[in-house]
Amino acid sequence: MKLLTKIFRHQIPRGGLGLFLFAFVLFFTGCGFLGIGKKDKSDEEADVFHASIDLQNQAIRQEIASLAKDSVAAVSAQGTDLNFALNELSYDLKKLGAEIEHLKAELKELKGRADIWDNPLKIYDKEIILNNGTTIYGKIIYQDDRAIKVQTLIGYLSLDRNSIVRIVENIPELQEAKSQPLESHTLTSAPTASSSAPVTISSQAVPPAVSANCILDGNIRESADNSGNRVFSGRVKNIGARRADFVKVNMIFRMNWSGSTKTVTTFAKGSFQTFQSGITSDNSLLPGAGGDFQLFLPKSFGSFIGYTYKIEWEEYE
């Protein structure tokens, strides 16, 4: 600039130099006013602005992509959590069901134990009567000619065979529906002697209150003679409201532990009765009456481990 001033001083007169400088300043001022010289700066600012917009757009795209990815991951995680919750709930339900079944089994066992003390015959069907009057309920697990080993509620007992009067196999009887009203039963007339198929009390629909009902009065006594024959005797009583005809006692002997049985039948001695067919029998028991019975068992019958009995009768006009 100084060099240019020197040149102008040498070449341009003093008054012309001021005019020249004024024109030079006016030129640059006009160019600045008209925007000449600022084009490059505006282009740079525009480029910077566009670059900034591109960066912002790229950042927005990345943010959208990140949000979409997070949303997919959240949905997937929610589905996984739901399946896990369902599996846990199913497991808890199965666990509770198993606990309920276990508690039911324990309750049933406790009730069974309580019933055992009320009625030992529910698990032990052997009633062993000793010569001193003692009655033992249990299960015979071993026996020989001299002793019998019995499993009972209080443990194992070894009994002298000579001290045993008899062994009875008890069958629990069905509980009668006494709570049912009388109108719920259908009364049927008793069959006559000419009927082709006489019926027993077990097959009749007549209530026990108006039917015959024969029971064992006391115990069955067992004795033996010098020849080894055995005699079983006892008494049957009719506690029903009708006459019982052809009263008989079936004694079922259990021969061995494999379950082989033999049945022997004897009739009770009662009052004489003549039926419409002309048959006369002394095996009838009137209501409240009783009759004795006796069963002879020869030595050839063999040994047995126990017996049970069943009383049967018929009802005729």
C-alpha positions as a Markdown table, in Angstrom:
| # | Residue | x | y | z |
|---|---|---|---|---|
| 1 | Met | 0.0 | 0.0 | 0.0 |
| 2 | Lys | 2.9 | 2.3 | 0.8 |
| 3 | Leu | 4.5 | 1.4 | -2.5 |
| 4 | Leu | 1.3 | 2.2 | -4.4 |
| 5 | Thr | 1.1 | 5.5 | -2.6 |
| 6 | Lys | 4.7 | 6.4 | -3.7 |
| 7 | Ile | 3.9 | 5.5 | -7.2 |
| 8 | Phe | 0.8 | 7.6 | -7.2 |
| 9 | Arg | 2.8 | 10.5 | -5.7 |
| 10 | His | 5.3 | 10.3 | -8.5 |
| 11 | Gln | 2.9 | 9.8 | -11.3 |
| 12 | Ile | -0.3 | 11.6 | -10.1 |
| 13 | Pro | -0.3 | 15.2 | -9.2 |
| 14 | Arg | -1.3 | 16.2 | -5.6 |
| 15 | Gly | -4.8 | 17.2 | -6.5 |
| 16 | Gly | -5.3 | 14.3 | -8.7 |
| 17 | Leu | -4.2 | 11.9 | -5.9 |
| 18 | Gly | -7.0 | 12.9 | -3.7 |
| 19 | Leu | -9.5 | 12.4 | -6.4 |
| 20 | Phe | -8.0 | 9.0 | -7.2 |
| 21 | Leu | -8.2 | 7.9 | -3.6 |
| 22 | Phe | -11.7 | 9.1 | -3.3 |
| 23 | Ala | -12.7 | 7.1 | -6.4 |
| 24 | Phe | -10.8 | 4.0 | -5.1 |
| 25 | Val | -12.6 | 4.1 | -1.8 |
| 26 | Leu | -15.9 | 4.7 | -3.4 |
| 27 | Phe | -15.4 | 1.7 | -5.7 |
| 28 | Phe | -14.7 | -0.8 | -2.8 |
| 29 | Thr | -17.5 | 0.7 | -0.8 |
| 30 | Gly | -19.9 | 0.2 | -3.7 |
| 31 | Cys | -18.7 | -3.3 | -4.3 |
| 32 | Gly | -19.4 | -4.0 | -0.6 |
| 33 | Phe | -22.8 | -2.4 | -0.8 |
| 34 | Leu | -23.7 | -4.4 | -3.9 |
| 35 | Gly | -22.5 | -7.7 | -2.3 |
| 36 | Ile | -19.5 | -8.1 | -4.5 |
| 37 | Gly | -16.8 | -9.9 | -2.6 |
| 38 | Lys | -19.2 | -11.6 | -0.2 |
| 39 | Lys | -20.2 | -14.4 | -2.5 |
| 40 | Asp | -17.5 | -16.7 | -1.4 |
| 41 | Lys | -18.3 | -16.1 | 2.3 |
| 42 | Ser | -22.0 | -16.8 | 1.7 |
| 43 | Asp | -21.2 | -20.0 | -0.2 |
| 44 | Glu | -19.1 | -21.1 | 2.7 |
| 45 | Glu | -21.9 | -20.4 | 5.2 |
| 46 | Ala | -24.4 | -22.2 | 3.0 |
| 47 | Asp | -22.1 | -25.2 | 2.7 |
| 48 | Val | -21.6 | -25.2 | 6.5 |
| 49 | Phe | -25.4 | -24.9 | 6.9 |
| 50 | His | -26.1 | -27.8 | 4.6 |
| 51 | Ala | -23.4 | -29.9 | 6.3 |
| 52 | Ser | -25.0 | -29.1 | 9.6 |
| 53 | Ile | -28.4 | -30.1 | 8.3 |
| 54 | Asp | -27.0 | -33.4 | 6.9 |
| 55 | Leu | -25.4 | -34.1 | 10.3 |
| 56 | Gln | -28.7 | -33.4 | 12.0 |
| 57 | Asn | -30.6 | -35.6 | 9.5 |
| 58 | Gln | -28.1 | -38.4 | 10.1 |
| 59 | Ala | -28.3 | -38.0 | 13.8 |
| 60 | Ile | -32.1 | -38.1 | 13.6 |
| 61 | Arg | -32.0 | -41.3 | 11.4 |
| 62 | Gln | -29.7 | -42.9 | 13.9 |
| 63 | Glu | -31.9 | -41.9 | 16.8 |
| 64 | Ile | -35.0 | -43.3 | 15.0 |
| 65 | Ala | -33.1 | -46.5 | 14.2 |
| 66 | Ser | -32.0 | -46.8 | 17.9 |
| 67 | Leu | -35.6 | -46.1 | 19.1 |
| 68 | Ala | -37.0 | -48.8 | 16.7 |
| 69 | Lys | -34.4 | -51.3 | 17.9 |
| 70 | Asp | -35.1 | -50.5 | 21.5 |
| 71 | Ser | -38.9 | -50.9 | 20.8 |
| 72 | Val | -38.4 | -54.3 | 19.2 |
| 73 | Ala | -36.1 | -55.4 | 22.1 |
| 74 | Ala | -38.7 | -54.2 | 24.6 |
| 75 | Val | -41.5 | -56.0 | 22.9 |
| 76 | Ser | -39.4 | -59.2 | 22.7 |
| 77 | Ala | -38.4 | -58.8 | 26.3 |
| 78 | Gln | -42.1 | -58.3 | 27.3 |
| 79 | Gly | -43.1 | -61.4 | 25.4 |
| 80 | Thr | -40.3 | -63.4 | 27.1 |
| 81 | Asp | -41.4 | -62.1 | 30.5 |
| 82 | Leu | -45.0 | -63.1 | 29.8 |
| 83 | Asn | -44.0 | -66.6 | 28.8 |
| 84 | Phe | -41.8 | -66.8 | 31.9 |
| 85 | Ala | -44.7 | -65.6 | 34.1 |
| 86 | Leu | -47.1 | -68.1 | 32.6 |
| 87 | Asn | -44.6 | -70.9 | 33.1 |
| 88 | Glu | -44.1 | -69.8 | 36.7 |
| 89 | Leu | -47.8 | -69.7 | 37.3 |
| 90 | Ser | -48.3 | -73.2 | 35.8 |
| 91 | Tyr | -45.5 | -74.5 | 38.0 |
| 92 | Asp | -47.1 | -73.0 | 41.1 |
| 93 | Leu | -50.5 | -74.4 | 40.2 |
| 94 | Lys | -49.0 | -77.9 | 39.8 |
| 95 | Lys | -47.1 | -77.5 | 43.0 |
| 96 | Leu | -50.3 | -76.5 | 44.9 |
| 97 | Gly | -52.2 | -79.4 | 43.3 |
| 98 | Ala | -49.5 | -81.8 | 44.5 |
| 99 | Glu | -49.6 | -80.4 | 48.0 |
| 100 | Ile | -53.4 | -80.7 | 48.1 |
| 101 | Glu | -53.2 | -84.4 | 47.0 |
| 102 | His | -50.6 | -85.0 | 49.7 |
| 103 | Leu | -52.7 | -83.4 | 52.3 |
| 104 | Lys | -55.7 | -85.5 | 51.1 |
| 105 | Ala | -53.6 | -88.6 | 51.4 |
| 106 | Glu | -52.5 | -87.7 | 54.9 |
| 107 | Leu | -56.1 | -86.9 | 56.0 |
| 108 | Lys | -57.3 | -90.2 | 54.6 |
| 109 | Glu | -54.5 | -92.0 | 56.5 |
| 110 | Leu | -55.4 | -90.2 | 59.7 |
| 111 | Lys | -59.1 | -91.1 | 59.3 |
| 112 | Gly | -58.1 | -94.7 | 58.6 |
| 113 | Arg | -56.0 | -94.8 | 61.8 |
| 114 | Ala | -58.9 | -93.4 | 63.8 |
| 115 | Asp | -61.3 | -96.0 | 62.3 |
| 116 | Ile | -58.8 | -98.8 | 63.1 |
| 117 | Trp | -59.2 | -98.1 | 66.8 |
| 118 | Asp | -62.9 | -97.9 | 66.5 |
| 119 | Asn | -63.2 | -101.2 | 64.6 |
| 120 | Pro | -60.0 | -103.3 | 64.4 |
| 121 | Leu | -61.8 | -105.7 | 62.1 |
| 122 | Lys | -61.4 | -103.2 | 59.2 |
| 123 | Ile | -57.8 | -104.3 | 58.8 |
| 124 | Tyr | -57.7 | -107.6 | 60.9 |
| 125 | Asp | -60.4 | -110.0 | 60.0 |
| 126 | Lys | -59.4 | -112.7 | 62.5 |
| 127 | Glu | -61.0 | -112.9 | 65.8 |
| 128 | Ile | -59.1 | -115.2 | 68.2 |
| 129 | Ile | -61.0 | -116.2 | 71.4 |
| 130 | Leu | -58.8 | -117.6 | 74.2 |
| 131 | Asn | -60.0 | -119.9 | 77.0 |
| 132 | Asn | -59.6 | -117.1 | 79.5 |
| 133 | Gly | -62.3 | -115.0 | 77.7 |
| 134 | Thr | -59.8 | -112.7 | 76.0 |
| 135 | Thr | -60.6 | -111.7 | 72.4 |
| 136 | Ile | -57.7 | -110.8 | 70.1 |
| 137 | Tyr | -58.1 | -109.2 | 66.7 |
| 138 | Gly | -55.2 | -109.7 | 64.4 |
| 139 | Lys | -53.6 | -111.5 | 61.4 |
| 140 | Ile | -52.1 | -115.0 | 61.7 |
| 141 | Ile | -48.6 | -114.9 | 60.1 |
| 142 | Tyr | -47.3 | -118.2 | 61.4 |
| 143 | Gln | -48.6 | -121.3 | 63.1 |
| 144 | Asp | -47.6 | -124.8 | 63.9 |
| 145 | Asp | -48.8 | -127.6 | 66.2 |
| 146 | Arg | -47.9 | -125.8 | 69.4 |
| 147 | Ala | -48.1 | -122.0 | 68.8 |
| 148 | Ile | -49.6 | -119.3 | 66.7 |
| 149 | Lys | -48.0 | -116.0 | 65.9 |
| 150 | Val | -50.4 | -113.1 | 65.5 |
| 151 | Gln | -49.9 | -109.6 | 64.2 |
| 152 | Thr | -52.0 | -107.1 | 66.2 |
| 153 | Leu | -52.3 | -103.4 | 66.7 |
| 154 | Ile | -49.9 | -103.5 | 69.7 |
| 155 | Gly | -47.4 | -105.7 | 68.0 |
| 156 | Tyr | -46.8 | -109.5 | 67.5 |
| 157 | Leu | -48.2 | -112.0 | 69.9 |
| 158 | Ser | -47.2 | -115.7 | 70.3 |
| 159 | Leu | -50.2 | -117.7 | 71.5 |
| 160 | Asp | -50.2 | -121.2 | 72.8 |
| 161 | Arg | -52.4 | -123.3 | 70.5 |
| 162 | Asn | -54.0 | -125.1 | 73.5 |
| 163 | Ser | -55.2 | -121.7 | 74.9 |
| 164 | Ile | -57.2 | -120.9 | 71.8 |
| 165 | Val | -60.9 | -121.7 | 71.9 |
| 166 | Arg | -61.6 | -120.8 | 68.3 |
| 167 | Ile | -60.6 | -118.5 | 65.4 |
| 168 | Val | -63.4 | -116.7 | 63.6 |
| 169 | Glu | -62.9 | -114.9 | 60.3 |
| 170 | Asn | -65.2 | -112.0 | 60.6 |
| 171 | Ile | -66.8 | -110.3 | 57.5 |
| 172 | Pro | -67.9 | -106.8 | 58.2 |
| 173 | Glu | -71.7 | -106.5 | 57.6 |
| 174 | Leu | -73.2 | -103.7 | 55.5 |
| 175 | Gln | -74.6 | -101.0 | 57.6 |
| 176 | Glu | -78.4 | -100.9 | 57.3 |
| 177 | Ala | -79.9 | -97.7 | 56.1 |
| 178 | Lys | -81.9 | -97.0 | 59.2 |
| 179 | Ser | -82.2 | -93.3 | 58.5 |
| 180 | Gln | -84.3 | -93.9 | 55.4 |
| 181 | Pro | -88.1 | -93.5 | 55.8 |
| 182 | Leu | -90.3 | -96.5 | 55.7 |
| 183 | Glu | -92.2 | -95.0 | 52.7 |
| 184 | Ser | -89.0 | -95.3 | 50.5 |
| 185 | His | -89.3 | -99.1 | 50.7 |
| 186 | Thr | -91.5 | -101.3 | 48.5 |
| 187 | Leu | -93.4 | -103.9 | 50.4 |
| 188 | Thr | -93.5 | -107.3 | 48.8 |
| 189 | Ser | -95.6 | -110.3 | 49.8 |
| 190 | Ala | -93.7 | -113.3 | 51.0 |
| 191 | Pro | -93.5 | -116.2 | 48.6 |
| 192 | Thr | -95.5 | -119.4 | 49.1 |
| 193 | Ala | -94.1 | -122.9 | 49.4 |
| 194 | Ser | -95.2 | -123.6 | 45.8 |
| 195 | Ser | -92.9 | -121.0 | 44.5 |
| 196 | Ser | -90.2 | -122.4 | 42.2 |
| 197 | Ala | -87.5 | -120.1 | 43.6 |
| 198 | Pro | -87.8 | -119.3 | 47.3 |
| 199 | Val | -86.0 | -116.1 | 48.2 |
| 200 | Thr | -83.8 | -115.3 | 51.1 |
| 201 | Ile | -83.7 | -112.1 | 53.2 |
| 202 | Ser | -80.7 | -110.9 | 51.2 |
| 203 | Ser | -82.7 | -110.8 | 48.0 |
| 204 | Gln | -85.9 | -109.2 | 49.4 |
| 205 | Ala | -86.7 | -105.5 | 49.3 |
| 206 | Val | -88.7 | -105.8 | 52.6 |
| 207 | Pro | -87.4 | -103.5 | 55.4 |
| 208 | Pro | -85.8 | -105.3 | 58.3 |
| 209 | Ala | -88.5 | -103.9 | 60.6 |
| 210 | Val | -91.1 | -106.2 | 59.0 |
| 211 | Ser | -88.9 | -109.1 | 58.0 |
| 212 | Ala | -87.2 | -112.0 | 59.8 |
| 213 | Asn | -83.7 | -111.4 | 61.1 |
| 214 | Cys | -81.7 | -114.2 | 62.5 |
| 215 | Ile | -78.4 | -113.6 | 64.4 |
| 216 | Leu | -76.0 | -115.7 | 66.4 |
| 217 | Asp | -77.0 | -115.6 | 70.0 |
| 218 | Gly | -73.7 | -115.8 | 71.9 |
| 219 | Asn | -70.6 | -117.6 | 70.6 |
| 220 | Ile | -69.9 | -120.8 | 68.6 |
| 221 | Arg | -68.5 | -123.4 | 71.0 |
| 222 | Glu | -66.0 | -125.9 | 69.7 |
| 223 | Ser | -65.2 | -129.2 | 71.3 |
| 224 | Ala | -63.4 | -132.4 | 70.3 |
| 225 | Asp | -63.7 | -136.0 | 71.3 |
| 226 | Asn | -61.1 | -138.7 | 71.9 |
| 227 | Ser | -61.2 | -139.7 | 68.2 |
| 228 | Gly | -60.3 | -136.3 | 67.0 |
| 229 | Asn | -63.7 | -135.3 | 65.7 |
| 230 | Arg | -64.8 | -131.8 | 66.3 |
| 231 | Val | -68.3 | -130.5 | 67.2 |
| 232 | Phe | -69.4 | -126.9 | 66.7 |
| 233 | Ser | -72.5 | -125.8 | 68.5 |
| 234 | Gly | -74.3 | -122.5 | 69.1 |
| 235 | Arg | -77.7 | -120.8 | 69.2 |
| 236 | Val | -79.5 | -118.7 | 66.6 |
| 237 | Lys | -82.2 | -116.2 | 67.5 |
| 238 | Asn | -84.8 | -114.5 | 65.3 |
| 239 | Ile | -85.0 | -110.8 | 66.3 |
| 240 | Gly | -87.2 | -109.8 | 63.3 |
| 241 | Ala | -90.9 | -109.3 | 63.0 |
| 242 | Arg | -91.7 | -112.4 | 60.8 |
| 243 | Arg | -91.2 | -116.1 | 61.0 |
| 244 | Ala | -87.9 | -117.4 | 59.6 |
| 245 | Asp | -88.1 | -120.8 | 57.9 |
| 246 | Phe | -85.4 | -123.3 | 57.1 |
| 247 | Val | -82.9 | -121.5 | 59.2 |
| 248 | Lys | -79.4 | -122.8 | 58.5 |
| 249 | Val | -75.8 | -122.0 | 59.4 |
| 250 | Asn | -73.2 | -122.2 | 56.8 |
| 251 | Met | -69.7 | -122.6 | 58.2 |
| 252 | Ile | -66.9 | -121.8 | 55.7 |
| 253 | Phe | -63.5 | -123.3 | 56.8 |
| 254 | Arg | -60.3 | -121.9 | 55.4 |
| 255 | Met | -58.0 | -124.9 | 54.8 |
| 256 | Asn | -54.7 | -123.1 | 54.0 |
| 257 | Trp | -53.1 | -119.7 | 53.3 |
| 258 | Ser | -53.7 | -120.0 | 49.6 |
| 259 | Gly | -57.4 | -119.4 | 50.1 |
| 260 | Ser | -58.9 | -122.9 | 49.7 |
| 261 | Thr | -62.2 | -123.2 | 51.6 |
| 262 | Lys | -64.8 | -125.9 | 52.5 |
| 263 | Thr | -68.4 | -125.2 | 53.4 |
| 264 | Val | -70.4 | -127.3 | 55.8 |
| 265 | Thr | -74.1 | -126.5 | 56.5 |
| 266 | Thr | -76.3 | -127.4 | 59.5 |
| 267 | Phe | -79.9 | -126.4 | 60.4 |
| 268 | Ala | -81.1 | -124.8 | 63.6 |
| 269 | Lys | -83.7 | -126.7 | 65.6 |
| 270 | Gly | -86.8 | -124.7 | 66.0 |
| 271 | Ser | -90.6 | -125.1 | 65.9 |
| 272 | Phe | -92.5 | -127.4 | 63.6 |
| 273 | Gln | -94.2 | -125.8 | 60.6 |
| 274 | Thr | -96.3 | -127.3 | 57.8 |
| 275 | Phe | -96.3 | -125.5 | 54.5 |
| 276 | Gln | -98.9 | -125.3 | 51.7 |
| 277 | Ser | -97.0 | -128.0 | 49.8 |
| 278 | Gly | -97.4 | -130.4 | 52.7 |
| 279 | Ile | -93.8 | -130.3 | 53.8 |
| 280 | Thr | -93.2 | -130.2 | 57.5 |
| 281 | Ser | -90.0 | -128.8 | 59.0 |
| 282 | Asp | -88.7 | -128.2 | 62.5 |
| 283 | Asn | -86.3 | -125.5 | 61.3 |
| 284 | Ser | -88.6 | -122.5 | 61.7 |
| 285 | Leu | -88.1 | -119.7 | 64.2 |
| 286 | Leu | -90.9 | -117.5 | 65.3 |
| 287 | Pro | -90.2 | -113.8 | 66.1 |
| 288 | Gly | -88.2 | -113.6 | 69.3 |
| 289 | Ala | -87.6 | -117.4 | 69.4 |
| 290 | Gly | -84.3 | -119.1 | 69.2 |
| 291 | Gly | -83.0 | -122.5 | 68.2 |
| 292 | Asp | -79.8 | -124.5 | 68.8 |
| 293 | Phe | -77.6 | -125.9 | 66.1 |
| 294 | Gln | -74.8 | -128.4 | 66.1 |
| 295 | Leu | -72.2 | -129.2 | 63.4 |
| 296 | Phe | -70.3 | -132.4 | 63.5 |
| 297 | Leu | -66.9 | -132.3 | 61.7 |
| 298 | Pro | -65.1 | -135.7 | 61.3 |
| 299 | Lys | -61.4 | -136.1 | 61.7 |
| 300 | Ser | -61.1 | -136.9 | 58.0 |
| 301 | Phe | -62.1 | -133.3 | 57.3 |
| 302 | Gly | -58.5 | -132.3 | 57.9 |
| 303 | Ser | -57.0 | -129.3 | 59.7 |
| 304 | Phe | -57.9 | -125.7 | 59.0 |
| 305 | Ile | -56.6 | -122.3 | 59.9 |
| 306 | Gly | -59.9 | -120.5 | 60.6 |
| 307 | Tyr | -63.5 | -120.3 | 59.8 |
| 308 | Thr | -66.4 | -117.9 | 59.3 |
| 309 | Tyr | -70.1 | -118.4 | 59.4 |
| 310 | Lys | -73.2 | -117.2 | 57.6 |
| 311 | Ile | -76.8 | -117.5 | 58.7 |
| 312 | Glu | -79.5 | -117.9 | 56.0 |
| 313 | Trp | -83.2 | -118.4 | 56.1 |
| 314 | Glu | -86.3 | -118.2 | 54.0 |
| 315 | Glu | -89.7 | -116.7 | 54.5 |
| 316 | Tyr | -93.0 | -118.3 | 53.5 |
| 317 | Glu | -96.6 | -117.8 | 54.3 |
